[in-house]
């Protein structure tokens, strides 16, 4: 017997599927940060668990770059990749010069300066591209704290674009993204998030 879905049921399935897909992607990027923190503790005896407080937004920026470097330089060990990733995280998100200096010395002593510079460059490019996109939809971000907040949107940008191009409107998409933000404890006001989501949807709906 064939199962026939009405439009409302079909849309509900698409929305739930998209939410689960991007929830898994965000969790994957967050797990990368947890892996880095655990590896650094094990291999270099450095306690950097404070980074886990921001594992979701940091993962939004660092996760894609980590995967890119891993693909481009497959000979890098997990130990080496975690070290240059930590150096990158500290360079972009934290003003702990003493800890960063210690990590940079470890990077130098392990012969990873070129790999570290590559990760820094890729992260900077991704951050700048995302910042330019946010500026283009009249969303202004400031260094450090706000960057940490807004990088959550890197993880859900694909979901917003995908659903907007499939014809879903703001009332369908916004609850999905706000639900993900709530699930991951994103530190941003609901009003600010709603405004950013609406601006992204409007931009994507204009793209043919």
C-alpha positions in Angstrom: 0.0 0.0 0.0 1.5 3.4 -1.0 1.8 6.1 1.6 0.6 9.4 0.4 1.7 12.6 2.2 0.0 15.9 2.1 2.0 19.1 1.7 2.1 19.9 5.4 3.4 16.4 6.3 6.0 16.5 3.5 7.3 19.9 4.8 7.4 18.7 8.3 9.6 15.7 7.2 11.9 18.0 5.3 12.3 20.4 8.2 13.0 17.6 10.7 15.5 16.0 8.4 17.3 19.3 7.9 17.4 20.0 11.6 18.9 16.6 12.3 21.4 16.9 9.5 22.8 20.2 10.7 22.6 19.3 14.4 24.9 16.4 13.6 27.3 18.7 11.7 27.5 21.1 14.6 28.1 18.3 17.0 30.8 16.9 14.7 32.6 20.3 14.8 32.1 20.6 18.6 33.6 17.1 19.0 36.7 18.2 17.1 37.3 20.8 19.7 36.8 18.3 22.5 39.3 16.0 20.6 41.8 18.8 20.4 41.5 19.6 24.1 41.9 16.0 25.1 44.8 15.4 22.8 46.7 18.5 24.0 46.3 17.3 27.6 47.5 13.8 26.8 50.4 14.7 24.5 51.6 18.0 25.8 50.4 18.1 29.4 48.5 21.4 28.8 45.1 21.9 30.4 43.1 24.0 28.0 39.6 22.7 28.9 38.5 26.4 29.3 38.1 26.3 25.5 35.2 23.8 25.9 33.0 26.6 27.2 32.9 27.8 23.6 33.2 24.5 21.8 30.2 25.0 19.6 31.0 28.5 18.2 34.7 27.8 18.0 33.9 24.5 16.2 31.9 26.5 13.7 35.1 28.3 12.6 37.8 25.8 13.3 36.0 22.6 12.4 35.9 23.2 8.7 39.5 24.3 8.6 40.6 21.3 10.7 39.0 19.0 8.2 40.5 20.8 5.2 44.0 20.6 6.6 43.5 17.0 7.5 42.5 16.3 3.9 45.3 18.4 2.4 48.1 17.0 4.6 47.0 13.5 5.5 50.5 12.7 6.9 49.9 15.0 9.8 49.3 13.0 13.0 46.4 13.8 15.3 48.9 15.0 17.8 50.4 17.5 15.3 47.0 18.6 14.0 45.7 19.2 17.5 48.8 21.4 18.3 48.4 23.7 15.3 44.7 23.8 15.8 45.2 24.9 19.4 47.7 27.6 18.2 45.0 28.8 15.8 42.3 28.9 18.4 44.4 30.9 20.8 45.5 33.3 18.1 41.9 34.0 17.1 39.8 33.8 20.2 42.0 34.4 23.3 44.3 37.0 24.7 46.4 34.7 26.8 49.9 35.7 25.5 51.8 33.5 27.9 49.9 30.3 26.8 50.0 31.3 23.2 53.8 31.8 23.4 54.2 28.4 25.0 52.1 26.8 22.2 54.0 28.6 19.5 57.3 27.3 20.9 55.9 23.8 20.8 54.8 24.3 17.2 58.3 25.5 16.3 60.1 22.7 18.1 57.9 20.1 16.4 58.7 21.6 12.9 55.1 22.6 12.2 55.5 26.3 11.4 54.4 26.0 7.8 51.4 23.8 8.7 50.4 26.3 11.4 50.7 29.2 9.0 48.5 27.4 6.5 45.8 26.8 9.1 46.0 30.4 10.3 45.6 31.6 6.7 42.6 29.3 6.0 40.9 30.3 9.2 41.5 34.0 8.5 40.0 33.6 5.0 37.0 31.8 6.3 36.4 34.4 9.0 36.8 37.3 6.6 34.5 35.7 4.0 31.9 35.1 6.7 32.3 38.6 8.1 31.9 40.1 4.6 28.7 38.1 4.2 27.3 39.3 7.5 28.3 42.9 6.6 26.5 42.6 3.3 23.2 41.8 5.1 23.9 44.7 7.5 25.0 42.6 10.5 27.9 44.1 12.3 30.3 42.0 14.3 33.1 43.0 16.7 36.2 41.0 17.7 36.5 38.3 20.3 33.1 37.8 22.0 30.8 38.6 19.1 32.9 36.6 16.7 32.5 33.6 19.0 28.7 34.1 19.0 28.3 34.6 15.3 30.4 31.7 14.2 27.5 29.5 15.3 25.8 30.6 12.1 28.6 29.0 10.0 27.2 25.7 11.1 23.7 26.5 10.1 24.3 28.6 7.1 23.8 25.6 4.8 20.5 24.8 6.5 19.2 28.3 6.1 20.3 28.4 2.4 18.9 25.0 1.6 15.5 25.6 3.2 15.2 29.1 1.7 15.9 27.8 -1.8 13.3 25.0 -1.3 10.6 27.7 -0.7 10.3 27.6 3.1 9.6 31.0 4.7 10.8 32.7 7.8 8.1 31.2 10.0 9.3 27.7 9.0 13.1 28.2 9.1 13.5 30.4 12.2 12.2 27.9 14.7 14.6 25.3 13.3 17.6 27.5 13.8 16.5 28.9 17.2 15.9 25.3 18.3 19.5 24.3 17.3 20.8 27.4 19.1 18.9 26.5 22.2 20.0 22.9 22.1 23.7 23.9 21.9 23.3 26.8 24.4 24.4 29.5 22.1 25.2 32.7 24.1 23.2 35.2 22.0 19.9 36.9 22.6 16.9 35.4 20.9 16.1 38.8 19.3 19.5 39.2 17.8 19.5 35.6 16.5 16.0 36.2 15.0 17.2 39.3 13.2 20.2 37.6 11.7 18.2 34.6 10.6 15.6 36.8 8.9 18.3 38.8 7.1 20.0 35.6 5.9 16.7 34.1 4.6 15.8 37.3 2.8 19.3 37.3 1.1 19.1 33.7 0.0 15.6 34.1 -1.3 16.9 36.8 -3.6 19.5 34.5 -5.1 18.2 32.8 -8.2 
